[in-house]
Every structure is written in C-alpha cells, then in structure tokens.
Amino acid sequence: MMNNQFIQAILKYKMRLKKGWFRKWNFDENYTFSEFYKFDSVKKSDFIENIKLEIIDLMFLFTNYPNSQLFDEVLSDFENLEFIIFKQFRIDVQKRKMRSIVLSFKDSHENRIDLLFEYNSKNREQIDNIRLFVSDFEIYKQNNHFDMLYWNASDRRSFEQFNNSFLDIKAFISKNQKQKMNFFDLLKLIYK
C-alpha cells in the first residue's frame, strides 16, 4: 500500500493550496489510495479517445451536461495532457468495502477530469457506479467549485457498455504494470 499519513498530509496541504493532482473530491469519502500508474498521453491517445467516446460522451447524453467544450479541450491536447490511473478503496455507509479505479487527466492549465469506476470488493467484475468529476481550474481556484456527473448500475440503458469499458480498463492496467509508480515517483508527482 503506497498510502500513509505522511502522503495524506502532503496531499491535503497541496489541496488547500489548490495545486497539483489532488482535489477536494479525493478526500470527501475517506478514500485510501493504493496503486498509481503514469502514462504517456501521446502513446495512449487511442485509449483516451475510446474512453471519451464510450463513456464520457454517453454520460453527457444522459445528464445533458452543458460544459462539454472543456472536455474536448483537455482530452484532445495529447502533447500537454498528463494521465494517471490510481486505485483506492473506502468503506461505505452499508459497511461494504468499495474499490475504485480512477482515470485522471490534467492539462497544462491545471484543468482536471477524473473518471471514477466504483465496485464492490465482493464482485470485482461488475461496476456499481461511475462518477465523472470536472474541474475548470480558474473556477476551482475561486471557490472550490467542480461538477460531478453520476451513473449507477440500476440504470440498465448503458450498463453493458459501461461494464465492458470497466473490464477493458482493468485489462489495460494489467497489461501496463511497468507504468506502476514507486514511492519516490509518487512523491515527485505530489510535489510537482
């Protein structure tokens, strides 16, 4: 487990400064972070484009989200896009151990998009919900405001597509174990 109180303290300090990768939503539900992977966005542009088409665009359709322009700007500039995946877990109000895989994108203007896939530890092959966090950095700096789009498995219109994408992401991580960050890589990411 890469996470400890020292890392949490640094992350919370940077969050107060409104700098770096981690934002308010990463701490709202007492998540414990476990694994971090960093990717070259140019080399993984096809993967990122598929995520946008198969998941993000569909969530926009279901929620009538008005600010899709920010996504297009952030997710199309592969040269300046930072892309990490991290895993985390929490205990929910029903005392279930919930795990998450988070795809996190940040552009050169500190705009952030996080796509969070959450599933119950007892059923690792089926997604429970998806949360899509959108943070325009200029707005976030002023008042900590961000948008969250939400989908859960009770919405059967898109369950199969979302669940297949979730399984594809798990397979992508398995194939890219060399991208896993060690403790020192993580500290560099945090201090950036």
N, C-alpha and C positions, 0 to 999 in steps of 0.2 A: 504494500500500500504506500503510495507516494505521499499521501497527505499526512500532515501532522499539525500541531498547534502553531508551530513556527511559520509554516507556509500559510495557514489560515490568517495569522496576524498580518503577514505581509500583504496578502490579497485584500484584506479588509482595509488596510491602510491605503493601498492604491485605489481601492474602490471609492474611499472618501475623497481622494484627490481627483476622482473621475478620470483616471489614467489606466492604460493597459487593458488586458484582455477581460478582466472580470468586472461584472456589473452587478447591480443590486439583486437581480433575479437569481443569480448564482448562489445567494445566501438566504433567500426568503424561506426556504423549507428545510434548512439544516442538512443540506447535501454533504456527503463525504466524497471527495474526489479520489479516484483510484489510478487510472491509466491515462496518459496523454500521448498523442501522436501528432507529429507535424508533417505537412505535405507541401510539395511544390505545386502551386496552383496552376502553373502553365502546363506541367506534365499531367496533371489530373483534371484538366479543363473539361474533358468529355464526361467524366464522373460528375463534376459540379453541374454541368449543363443538364445531365439526366435528372439530378436531384431537383433542379429548378423546374423542369418540365413535368416530372412525375409526381412531385409532392407540393412544392411551393405554389405553382400556378393553380393547382387544384384547390388548395386551401384558400387562395384568393377568390376563386369562383364561389366556394361555399359561404364565405364570410363577407363578400362584397367589399373587400379591403380597398380603400381609396389610394394608398400610397405605394403602388407597385413600382413607380418610377425609381425609388430608392433601391429596390432590389435589382432592377436592371442595371443601374449604375454600378452598384457594388459587385454584383456577380458576373459582370462582363469584362471587367478590367483585370484580367488574369495576371498581368505583369506586376500589379501593385496589390494584389489580394493575398492576405495571409489566411491560411486554412489549417485549423487544428481539429482533431476529434478527441474528446475526452469522455471517460466513463465516470459515473457517480452513482451513489445509492442513498436512499433515505428510508425511514420507517414512516408509513403514512398513518392517518388517524385511526384506521382499522387494524393497526399493528402489522400490516403486511410489509415485507421487505421489497421495496420497489427499486429497480435498477434503471439507469438511463444511459443512452448513448447520445452525445451532443455533437453536432457538426457546427462548428463556429467559424464565421467568416468576418474578417475585419479589413477595411480598405485603408488607404493612406490618409484618409480624413478622420479615422477612428470611428467611422460608422460601423455598427455591429449587427450581424444577423446570426441568431442561434436557432438551430432546429433540433429540438429535444424529443427523442423517442423514448417513452417510458413503458416498462413492462414489469410484471410480477416475477420475482425470482423463481417461483414455482413453475412458471410456464414461460420459458425463455424463447419460445418460437412464435409467440403471439403478442402483438403490441396492444397496450391498453389505451394509450393516448399519445397525441403529438401536440407539442406546443412550439409555436414559432414566435420568437422574440425579435422585434425590430427596434433598433435604436439609432436614430439620427443624432449624431454626436453633438451638434450645435444646440439642439433642443434638450438633450440629456444634460449637458453642462449647466443649463439654466435652472432646471427644476427636477432632475432625475426622471423625467417622463420617458416611457417607452411603451410600445404597443405589444400586445400578446394576442395571437390567434390560437384558437384551441379546437382540437378534434378528439373525440373518443370513440372507442370501438363499438359503442351502441349505434353509431351512425353507419349503417351497413352499405350505404351508397358506394363507399370508396374503400371499405375495409380490405378487400382482397388486394387492391393496388397498393395501398399504404403498407400492408403487412409484407407483401412481396418486396417492396422497396426497403423495408426494415431488414429483412433477411439478406438482401443484396448488400446492404451496408455492413452487416455483421461479417459477411464473406469477404468484403473489401478489406476490413480491418484484419481479418485472419491472414489474408494474402500479403499484407503490408506490415508485418510485425517488425521489420527493420526500421520503420519510422517511429517506433516507440521511443519516447523521450526518457532519459535517465534523470536522476535528481538534479544534476548540475544543468542539464538542458532546460529543465523546468524553471530553475532559478533564473536563468538568463531570460526566459520568456516573461517571467513575472517582473523582473527588474527593468525590462525594456521600456 
